[in-house]
Amino acid sequence: MKQYITDNEGNLIEIDDLQAAIYQVADYIHYLHSDDAPDMHRFDQKRQAYWRDIFIKLNLLKNRKESGSDYNEVN
């Protein structure tokens, strides 16, 4: 059964391997530019918020799957 999340930009994302996606996104949350330029700082903040949102939604999907829920999409 296919699983989906919707990112905070409105894009529907199909999840092929839920556990691998959680691990990958957990890693992405910590990526930052080494450049202290204000533009890079704002970009990093936006990307971190994006990946945190994805991480939360993936974990909600995991919790629903573990609880036996049939609902396979998180918005």
N, CA, C and O atoms as a GROMACS GRO file, in nm:
protein
  300
    1MET      N    1   0.084  -0.118   0.000
    1MET     CA    2   0.000   0.000   0.000
    1MET      C    3   0.089   0.125   0.000
    1MET      O    4   0.180   0.137   0.082
    2LYS      N    5   0.063   0.215  -0.089
    2LYS     CA    6   0.142   0.336  -0.102
    2LYS      C    7   0.113   0.431   0.014
    2LYS      O    8   0.001   0.438   0.065
    3GLN      N    9   0.216   0.502   0.054
    3GLN     CA   10   0.205   0.599   0.162
    3GLN      C   11   0.251   0.734   0.111
    3GLN      O   12   0.344   0.743   0.030
    4TYR      N   13   0.185   0.839   0.158
    4TYR     CA   14   0.213   0.974   0.110
    4TYR      C   15   0.215   1.073   0.225
    4TYR      O   16   0.149   1.055   0.328
    5ILE      N   17   0.293   1.178   0.206
    5ILE     CA   18   0.285   1.297   0.290
    5ILE      C   19   0.278   1.417   0.198
    5ILE      O   20   0.316   1.409   0.081
    6THR      N   21   0.229   1.528   0.250
    6THR     CA   22   0.229   1.654   0.176
    6THR      C   23   0.324   1.748   0.248
    6THR      O   24   0.308   1.775   0.366
    7ASP      N   25   0.424   1.797   0.175
    7ASP     CA   26   0.521   1.888   0.238
    7ASP      C   27   0.458   2.025   0.260
    7ASP      O   28   0.346   2.052   0.215
    8ASN      N   29   0.531   2.111   0.330
    8ASN     CA   30   0.476   2.243   0.363
    8ASN      C   31   0.472   2.338   0.243
    8ASN      O   32   0.433   2.454   0.256
    9GLU      N   33   0.513   2.289   0.126
    9GLU     CA   34   0.501   2.366   0.002
    9GLU      C   35   0.387   2.313  -0.084
    9GLU      O   36   0.366   2.361  -0.196
   10GLY      N   37   0.314   2.215  -0.032
   10GLY     CA   38   0.198   2.161  -0.102
   10GLY      C   39   0.226   2.045  -0.196
   10GLY      O   40   0.137   2.002  -0.269
   11ASN      N   41   0.348   1.995  -0.196
   11ASN     CA   42   0.385   1.884  -0.285
   11ASN      C   43   0.352   1.750  -0.219
   11ASN      O   44   0.383   1.728  -0.102
   12LEU      N   45   0.289   1.661  -0.296
   12LEU     CA   46   0.259   1.527  -0.249
   12LEU      C   47   0.384   1.441  -0.270
   12LEU      O   48   0.437   1.434  -0.380
   13ILE      N   49   0.429   1.375  -0.164
   13ILE     CA   50   0.550   1.294  -0.169
   13ILE      C   51   0.514   1.150  -0.137
   13ILE      O   52   0.457   1.120  -0.032
   14GLU      N   53   0.549   1.060  -0.229
   14GLU     CA   54   0.526   0.917  -0.207
   14GLU      C   55   0.643   0.861  -0.127
   14GLU      O   56   0.760   0.888  -0.157
   15ILE      N   57   0.611   0.782  -0.025
   15ILE     CA   58   0.712   0.722   0.061
   15ILE      C   59   0.727   0.575   0.025
   15ILE      O   60   0.633   0.497   0.041
   16ASP      N   61   0.845   0.538  -0.025
   16ASP     CA   62   0.871   0.399  -0.062
   16ASP      C   63   0.917   0.316   0.057
   16ASP      O   64   0.872   0.203   0.076
   17ASP      N   65   1.006   0.372   0.138
   17ASP     CA   66   1.061   0.303   0.254
   17ASP      C   67   1.053   0.400   0.372
   17ASP      O   68   1.137   0.488   0.386
   18LEU      N   69   0.952   0.381   0.456
   18LEU     CA   70   0.924   0.477   0.563
   18LEU      C   71   1.041   0.490   0.660
   18LEU      O   72   1.082   0.601   0.693
   19GLN      N   73   1.096   0.378   0.706
   19GLN     CA   74   1.205   0.385   0.803
   19GLN      C   75   1.329   0.452   0.744
   19GLN      O   76   1.393   0.533   0.811
   20ALA      N   77   1.363   0.419   0.621
   20ALA     CA   78   1.478   0.483   0.556
   20ALA      C   79   1.454   0.633   0.539
   20ALA      O   80   1.546   0.712   0.556
   21ALA      N   81   1.332   0.672   0.507
   21ALA     CA   82   1.299   0.813   0.491
   21ALA      C   83   1.315   0.888   0.623
   21ALA      O   84   1.367   0.999   0.625
   22ILE      N   85   1.272   0.826   0.733
   22ILE     CA   86   1.287   0.889   0.865
   22ILE      C   87   1.434   0.910   0.898
   22ILE      O   88   1.473   1.018   0.943
   23TYR      N   89   1.517   0.809   0.876
   23TYR     CA   90   1.661   0.821   0.902
   23TYR      C   91   1.724   0.930   0.814
   23TYR      O   92   1.805   1.009   0.862
   24GLN      N   93   1.687   0.933   0.689
   24GLN     CA   94   1.745   1.029   0.596
   24GLN      C   95   1.707   1.171   0.635
   24GLN      O   96   1.793   1.260   0.637
   25VAL      N   97   1.581   1.193   0.667
   25VAL     CA   98   1.536   1.328   0.704
   25VAL      C   99   1.597   1.370   0.837
   25VAL      O  100   1.630   1.488   0.854
   26ALA      N  101   1.611   1.278   0.931
   26ALA     CA  102   1.675   1.311   1.059
   26ALA      C  103   1.817   1.364   1.034
   26ALA      O  104   1.863   1.454   1.105
   27ASP      N  105   1.884   1.310   0.936
   27ASP     CA  106   2.018   1.357   0.901
   27ASP      C  107   2.011   1.495   0.835
   27ASP      O  108   2.092   1.582   0.867
   28TYR      N  109   1.917   1.515   0.745
   28TYR     CA  110   1.904   1.642   0.673
   28TYR      C  111   1.878   1.760   0.766
   28TYR      O  112   1.922   1.872   0.738
   29ILE      N  113   1.807   1.737   0.875
   29ILE     CA  114   1.773   1.845   0.968
   29ILE      C  115   1.899   1.916   1.017
   29ILE      O  116   1.895   2.036   1.046
   30HIS      N  117   2.010   1.844   1.025
   30HIS     CA  118   2.132   1.899   1.083
   30HIS      C  119   2.227   1.962   0.982
   30HIS      O  120   2.331   2.015   1.020
   31TYR      N  121   2.194   1.956   0.854
   31TYR     CA  122   2.281   2.017   0.753
   31TYR      C  123   2.272   2.169   0.759
   31TYR      O  124   2.162   2.225   0.757
   32LEU      N  125   2.386   2.233   0.767
   32LEU     CA  126   2.394   2.379   0.768
   32LEU      C  127   2.510   2.422   0.681
   32LEU      O  128   2.608   2.349   0.666
   33HIS      N  129   2.499   2.541   0.624
   33HIS     CA  130   2.611   2.598   0.550
   33HIS      C  131   2.714   2.650   0.650
   33HIS      O  132   2.679   2.697   0.758
   34SER      N  133   2.839   2.641   0.614
   34SER     CA  134   2.944   2.694   0.701
   34SER      C  135   2.961   2.845   0.683
   34SER      O  136   3.025   2.911   0.765
   35ASP      N  137   2.905   2.899   0.577
   35ASP     CA  138   2.910   3.043   0.549
   35ASP      C  139   2.810   3.114   0.642
   35ASP      O  140   2.694   3.075   0.651
   36ASP      N  141   2.856   3.219   0.710
   36ASP     CA  142   2.770   3.292   0.803
   36ASP      C  143   2.693   3.406   0.736
   36ASP      O  144   2.634   3.489   0.805
   37ALA      N  145   2.692   3.410   0.605
   37ALA     CA  146   2.620   3.517   0.534
   37ALA      C  147   2.472   3.514   0.569
   37ALA      O  148   2.414   3.406   0.584
   38PRO      N  149   2.410   3.631   0.584
   38PRO     CA  150   2.268   3.637   0.620
   38PRO      C  151   2.177   3.558   0.526
   38PRO      O  152   2.080   3.496   0.570
   39ASP      N  153   2.208   3.560   0.396
   39ASP     CA  154   2.126   3.485   0.300
   39ASP      C  155   2.131   3.335   0.328
   39ASP      O  156   2.028   3.267   0.320
   40MET      N  157   2.248   3.285   0.358
   40MET     CA  158   2.263   3.142   0.388
   40MET      C  159   2.194   3.106   0.519
   40MET      O  160   2.134   2.999   0.530
   41HIS      N  161   2.201   3.195   0.616
   41HIS     CA  162   2.136   3.171   0.745
   41HIS      C  163   1.984   3.160   0.726
   41HIS      O  164   1.920   3.071   0.782
   42ARG      N  165   1.926   3.250   0.650
   42ARG     CA  166   1.781   3.246   0.623
   42ARG      C  167   1.745   3.119   0.546
   42ARG      O  168   1.644   3.055   0.575
   43PHE      N  169   1.826   3.084   0.448
   43PHE     CA  170   1.802   2.962   0.371
   43PHE      C  171   1.807   2.840   0.463
   43PHE      O  172   1.719   2.754   0.456
   44ASP      N  173   1.908   2.833   0.550
   44ASP     CA  174   1.920   2.721   0.643
   44ASP      C  175   1.799   2.712   0.736
   44ASP      O  176   1.749   2.603   0.762
   45GLN      N  177   1.752   2.826   0.785
   45GLN     CA  178   1.634   2.826   0.873
   45GLN      C  179   1.512   2.771   0.799
   45GLN      O  180   1.436   2.691   0.854
   46LYS      N  181   1.494   2.814   0.675
   46LYS     CA  182   1.380   2.767   0.596
   46LYS      C  183   1.392   2.617   0.569
   46LYS      O  184   1.294   2.544   0.582
   47ARG      N  185   1.510   2.571   0.532
   47ARG     CA  186   1.530   2.427   0.505
   47ARG      C  187   1.514   2.344   0.631
   47ARG      O  188   1.456   2.235   0.626
   48GLN      N  189   1.563   2.392   0.744
   48GLN     CA  190   1.546   2.317   0.868
   48GLN      C  191   1.399   2.306   0.905
   48GLN      O  192   1.354   2.200   0.949
   49ALA      N  193   1.323   2.413   0.887
   49ALA     CA  194   1.180   2.408   0.914
   49ALA      C  195   1.112   2.308   0.821
   49ALA      O  196   1.023   2.234   0.862
   50TYR      N  197   1.154   2.308   0.694
   50TYR     CA  198   1.099   2.214   0.596
   50TYR      C  199   1.124   2.070   0.641
   50TYR      O  200   1.032   1.988   0.643
   51TRP      N  201   1.250   2.039   0.675
   51TRP     CA  202   1.285   1.901   0.712
   51TRP      C  203   1.223   1.860   0.845
   51TRP      O  204   1.188   1.743   0.863
   52ARG      N  205   1.210   1.953   0.940
   52ARG     CA  206   1.142   1.920   1.066
   52ARG      C  207   0.995   1.885   1.040
   52ARG      O  208   0.943   1.790   1.098
   53ASP      N  209   0.931   1.961   0.951
   53ASP     CA  210   0.792   1.932   0.915
   53ASP      C  211   0.780   1.794   0.851
   53ASP      O  212   0.689   1.718   0.884
   54ILE      N  213   0.869   1.762   0.760
   54ILE     CA  214   0.870   1.630   0.696
   54ILE      C  215   0.892   1.521   0.801
   54ILE      O  216   0.824   1.418   0.799
   55PHE      N  217   0.987   1.543   0.892
   55PHE     CA  218   1.017   1.446   0.996
   55PHE      C  219   0.895   1.417   1.083
   55PHE      O  220   0.865   1.302   1.113
   56ILE      N  221   0.825   1.521   1.122
   56ILE     CA  222   0.704   1.505   1.204
   56ILE      C  223   0.599   1.425   1.126
   56ILE      O  224   0.538   1.334   1.181
   57LYS      N  225   0.580   1.458   1.002
   57LYS     CA  226   0.478   1.390   0.920
   57LYS      C  227   0.515   1.243   0.896
   57LYS      O  228   0.427   1.157   0.897
   58LEU      N  229   0.641   1.215   0.875
   58LEU     CA  230   0.684   1.076   0.858
   58LEU      C  231   0.660   0.996   0.985
   58LEU      O  232   0.616   0.881   0.979
   59ASN      N  233   0.687   1.056   1.099
   59ASN     CA  234   0.664   0.987   1.225
   59ASN      C  235   0.515   0.968   1.254
   59ASN      O  236   0.476   0.868   1.313
   60LEU      N  237   0.433   1.064   1.214
   60LEU     CA  238   0.287   1.046   1.226
   60LEU      C  239   0.242   0.928   1.140
   60LEU      O  240   0.159   0.847   1.182
   61LEU      N  241   0.295   0.920   1.021
   61LEU     CA  242   0.263   0.810   0.931
   61LEU      C  243   0.307   0.677   0.993
   61LEU      O  244   0.234   0.578   0.987
   62LYS      N  245   0.425   0.676   1.051
   62LYS     CA  246   0.476   0.555   1.117
   62LYS      C  247   0.385   0.514   1.233
   62LYS      O  248   0.351   0.397   1.248
   63ASN      N  249   0.345   0.612   1.314
   63ASN     CA  250   0.257   0.583   1.428
   63ASN      C  251   0.122   0.529   1.382
   63ASN      O  252   0.068   0.437   1.443
   64ARG      N  253   0.069   0.584   1.275
   64ARG     CA  254  -0.058   0.535   1.221
   64ARG      C  255  -0.043   0.393   1.169
   64ARG      O  256  -0.131   0.309   1.188
   65LYS      N  257   0.068   0.366   1.104
   65LYS     CA  258   0.094   0.232   1.051
   65LYS      C  259   0.105   0.132   1.166
   65LYS      O  260   0.049   0.023   1.159
   66GLU      N  261   0.177   0.170   1.271
   66GLU     CA  262   0.196   0.081   1.385
   66GLU      C  263   0.066   0.058   1.462
   66GLU      O  264   0.048  -0.047   1.523
   67SER      N  265  -0.024   0.156   1.458
   67SER     CA  266  -0.151   0.140   1.529
   67SER      C  267  -0.255   0.066   1.445
   67SER      O  268  -0.366   0.040   1.493
   68GLY      N  269  -0.220   0.034   1.321
   68GLY     CA  270  -0.310  -0.041   1.235
   68GLY      C  271  -0.410   0.044   1.159
   68GLY      O  272  -0.505  -0.008   1.102
   69SER      N  273  -0.388   0.176   1.157
   69SER     CA  274  -0.478   0.267   1.085
   69SER      C  275  -0.462   0.246   0.935
   69SER      O  276  -0.352   0.221   0.886
   70ASP      N  277  -0.572   0.258   0.862
   70ASP     CA  278  -0.570   0.245   0.717
   70ASP      C  279  -0.534   0.376   0.647
   70ASP      O  280  -0.514   0.377   0.526
   71TYR      N  281  -0.527   0.484   0.720
   71TYR     CA  282  -0.504   0.614   0.660
   71TYR      C  283  -0.356   0.627   0.624
   71TYR      O  284  -0.271   0.627   0.713
   72ASN      N  285  -0.325   0.639   0.496
   72ASN     CA  286  -0.187   0.637   0.448
   72ASN      C  287  -0.139   0.769   0.390
   72ASN      O  288  -0.048   0.772   0.307
   73GLU      N  289  -0.202   0.877   0.433
   73GLU     CA  290  -0.157   1.009   0.387
   73GLU      C  291  -0.161   1.105   0.503
   73GLU      O  292  -0.256   1.107   0.580
   74VAL      N  293  -0.056   1.187   0.515
   74VAL     CA  294  -0.048   1.289   0.617
   74VAL      C  295  -0.027   1.423   0.548
   74VAL      O  296   0.063   1.437   0.465
   75ASN      N  297  -0.110   1.520   0.583
   75ASN     CA  298  -0.100   1.653   0.525
   75ASN      C  299  -0.035   1.748   0.623
   75ASN      O  300  -0.018   1.866   0.592
   0.00000   0.00000   0.00000
